[in-house]
Amino acid sequence: MRADELAVGFVNALRGAGIDVAVGSSVNYYQALGAVGLERRSSVYWAGRATLVTEPDDIELYDKIFDAYYVGQQLVATPVVEVTQPITLLVDDDGSDEGDDRGDEDPGDPSLTLRWSRHEVLRDKDFADYDDDELDEAHRLMAAMTRIGGTRRSRRQRRTHRLAGHPEMRRTVRAAIRSGGEPVRRWYTEPGQRLRRVVLLLDISGSMESYARALIRFVHAAVVGRRRVEVFTIGTRLTRITRELSWRDPDRALDAATHAVSDWSGGTRLGDTLAEFNELWGIRGMARGATAVILSDGWDRGSPEVMAEQMARLHRVTHRLVWVNPLKATPGYQPLAQGMAAALPHVDDFIEGHSLGSLERLAEVLGDDRDSGKPIHSIGALAR
């Protein structure tokens, strides 16, 4: 049977069964048969399936008409060979060993490779549940979180081509002299941008021990990856460790910080240490216009009145005050600890700090330089 007779007969059979086949579809089917030939049954089937069926509901009826119509036709049925595709499971370890394994594989053998990543597993895992190997892996990932903190407007002007800038008269006049007194080109300036200072206050008390060992690596990455970052530890006393953490080698930096801090895993007097910070560093200029970040679970053995007073003082001079609490991720958590309850009314952002994912969220918060919406209370705040 010729292709044109086969096409016309099959189209009529489809129309008789109730499938709406347009004239253009019939022509396309005839042309498709001329392209694929009549030797293979599967080719004829898919030629009609692609050109004659326009509704998904008609596929089942099309299959029945096709089987009934082509019974007795001299079409060679193509055997269906079930292909077994090997599946190889590989651990995503940043490509440290994958190169050697792939070199032994036969490139002509098709395979489907499925990978799972330790990075994704660790991303939402609580720091308190890490073993030593997982903590080392997390430290490597934290080293990439270096660009934290936003920018602020500077008093220093910079040149701009935007007409909305401030006219730079001196440069414009000098250019006009060279062109016969005509100001052919006008120059403008606008306020520049500079990094906003970030102040990190890390709680290293006993209740924070399981989290402080991970958060100290995040703090170190911030110090070595960005200028204008200050770090203090708070517990029973205040200790500045910015210089100790400035070493590029993380092990050397943490060893220096450990020797500088004498109250590691001790008690907690957050209100008193914040008062010391405000008096010696914060109110005097370090915290003015800066983003201050307190990494603590909020457990305080001191007076909640002192805590509330010092948080209010710090909040008045900072651009934003962020509190990172690892316990916030606990199901059903409520800020009932007296220190946390006293500090929370003065906090602009209250976020989790128990996992790599929460630290990524912290980096996003610090990089968002939107206005905190707080009223201006001091001359120092006007300079922001």
Long-range contacts (C-beta under 8 A, 24 or more apart in sequence): 1-73, 1-74, 3-30, 3-33, 3-34, 3-38, 4-30, 6-33, 6-38, 6-73, 7-33, 9-69, 10-48, 10-65, 10-66, 10-69, 10-70, 11-52, 13-65, 13-68, 13-69, 14-52, 14-62, 14-65, 17-61, 17-64, 17-65, 18-61, 19-52, 19-53, 19-58, 19-61, 19-62, 19-65, 20-54, 21-52, 25-51, 25-52, 25-54, 26-52, 38-75, 39-75, 39-76, 40-75, 40-76, 40-78, 41-70, 41-75, 41-76, 41-77, 41-78, 42-77, 42-78, 43-78, 44-70, 44-75, 85-110, 85-111, 85-112, 86-110, 86-111, 86-112, 87-111, 87-112, 87-113, 87-114, 88-112, 88-113, 88-114, 89-113, 89-114, 89-115, 89-116, 90-114, 90-115, 91-115, 91-116, 91-118, 92-116, 92-117, 92-118, 92-119, 93-118, 122-355, 122-356, 123-355, 123-356, 123-357, 123-360, 124-355, 124-356, 124-357, 125-355, 125-356, 126-326, 126-329, 126-354, 126-355, 127-210, 127-211, 127-213, 127-214, 127-215, 127-326, 127-354, 127-355, 128-210, 128-211, 128-326, 128-354, 130-214, 135-213, 135-214, 138-214, 138-217, 138-356, 139-214, 139-217, 139-250, 141-356, 142-214, 142-217, 142-218, 142-221, 142-356, 142-359, 143-217, 143-221, 143-250, 144-221, 145-218, 145-221, 145-222, 145-225, 145-359, 145-360, 145-363, 146-221, 146-222, 146-224, 146-225, 146-226, 147-225, 147-226, 147-363, 147-367, 148-198, 148-222, 148-225, 148-226, 148-229, 148-362, 148-363, 148-366, 148-367, 149-195, 149-196, 149-197, 149-198, 149-222, 149-226, 149-228, 149-229, 149-291, 149-366, 149-367, 150-196, 150-291, 150-366, 150-367, 150-368, 150-369, 151-193, 151-194, 151-195, 151-196, 151-369, 152-193, 152-194, 152-195, 152-196, 152-289, 152-319, 152-369, 152-384, 153-191, 153-192, 153-193, 154-191, 154-192, 154-193, 154-194, 155-191, 156-191, 156-192, 156-194, 157-189, 157-190, 157-191, 157-192, 158-189, 158-190, 158-191, 158-192, 159-187, 159-188, 159-189, 160-188, 160-189, 160-190, 161-188, 162-188, 162-190, 163-188, 164-188, 164-190, 165-189, 165-190, 166-190, 195-226, 195-227, 195-228, 196-228, 196-289, 196-290, 196-291, 196-319, 196-369, 197-228, 197-229, 197-230, 197-286, 197-289, 197-290, 197-291, 198-222, 198-226, 198-228, 198-229, 198-230, 198-290, 198-291, 198-293, 198-366, 199-229, 199-230, 199-231, 199-232, 199-282, 199-286, 199-287, 199-290, 199-291, 199-292, 199-293, 199-318, 200-229, 200-230, 200-231, 200-232, 200-293, 200-295, 201-232, 201-233, 201-234, 201-274, 201-277, 201-292, 201-293, 201-294, 201-295, 201-296, 202-231, 202-232, 202-233, 202-234, 202-295, 202-296, 203-233, 203-234, 203-235, 203-268, 203-270, 203-294, 203-295, 203-296, 203-297, 204-233, 204-234, 204-235, 204-261, 204-263, 204-264, 204-265, 204-266, 205-235, 205-236, 205-263, 205-265, 205-266, 205-267, 205-268, 205-296, 205-299, 206-265, 206-266, 206-267, 206-268, 207-268, 207-297, 207-299, 208-295, 208-296, 208-297, 208-326, 209-265, 211-297, 211-326, 211-353, 211-354, 215-295, 215-324, 215-353, 216-254, 216-257, 217-250, 217-254, 218-359, 219-245, 219-295, 220-245, 220-250, 220-253, 220-254, 223-253, 224-248, 224-253, 230-281, 230-286, 232-277, 232-281, 233-257, 233-261, 233-263, 233-264, 234-270, 234-273, 234-274, 234-277, 234-294, 234-296, 235-261, 235-263, 235-264, 235-266, 235-267, 235-268, 235-269, 235-273, 236-263, 236-266, 236-267, 236-268, 236-269, 236-273, 237-262, 237-263, 237-273, 237-276, 238-273, 238-276, 238-277, 238-280, 239-263, 240-281, 267-301, 268-299, 268-300, 268-301, 268-302, 268-339, 269-300, 269-301, 269-302, 270-296, 270-298, 270-300, 270-302, 270-307, 270-339, 270-343, 271-300, 271-302, 271-303, 271-304, 271-306, 271-307, 271-309, 271-310, 271-339, 271-342, 272-302, 272-306, 274-307, 274-310, 274-311, 274-314, 275-306, 275-309, 275-310, 277-314, 278-310, 278-313, 278-314, 282-313, 282-314, 282-317, 283-313, 283-317, 285-380, 287-314, 287-317, 287-318, 288-317, 288-318, 288-378, 288-380, 288-381, 288-383, 288-384, 289-317, 289-318, 289-319, 289-380, 289-381, 289-383, 289-384, 290-318, 290-319, 291-318, 291-319, 291-320, 291-322, 291-366, 292-318, 292-320, 292-321, 292-322, 293-322, 293-323, 293-324, 293-362, 293-366, 294-321, 294-322, 294-323, 294-324, 294-343, 295-324, 295-353, 296-323, 296-324, 296-325, 296-339, 297-325, 297-326, 297-327, 297-337, 297-340, 298-323, 298-325, 298-327, 298-335, 298-337, 298-339, 298-340, 298-341, 298-343, 299-337, 299-339, 299-340, 300-337, 300-338, 300-339, 300-340, 300-342, 302-339, 304-338, 304-339, 304-341, 304-342, 305-342, 307-338, 307-339, 307-342, 307-343, 308-342, 308-343, 308-345, 308-346, 311-342, 311-343, 311-345, 311-346, 311-347, 312-346, 314-346, 315-346, 315-347, 315-348, 315-374, 316-374, 316-377, 316-378, 316-381, 317-377, 317-378, 317-380, 317-381, 319-372, 319-384, 320-348, 320-349, 320-372, 321-346, 321-347, 321-348, 321-349, 321-372, 322-347, 322-348, 322-349, 322-350, 322-351, 322-362, 322-365, 322-366, 323-347, 323-349, 323-350, 323-351, 324-351, 324-352, 324-353, 324-358, 324-362, 325-350, 325-351, 325-352, 325-353, 326-352, 326-353, 326-354, 326-358, 327-354, 328-352, 328-353, 328-354, 329-354, 329-355, 329-358, 348-372, 348-374
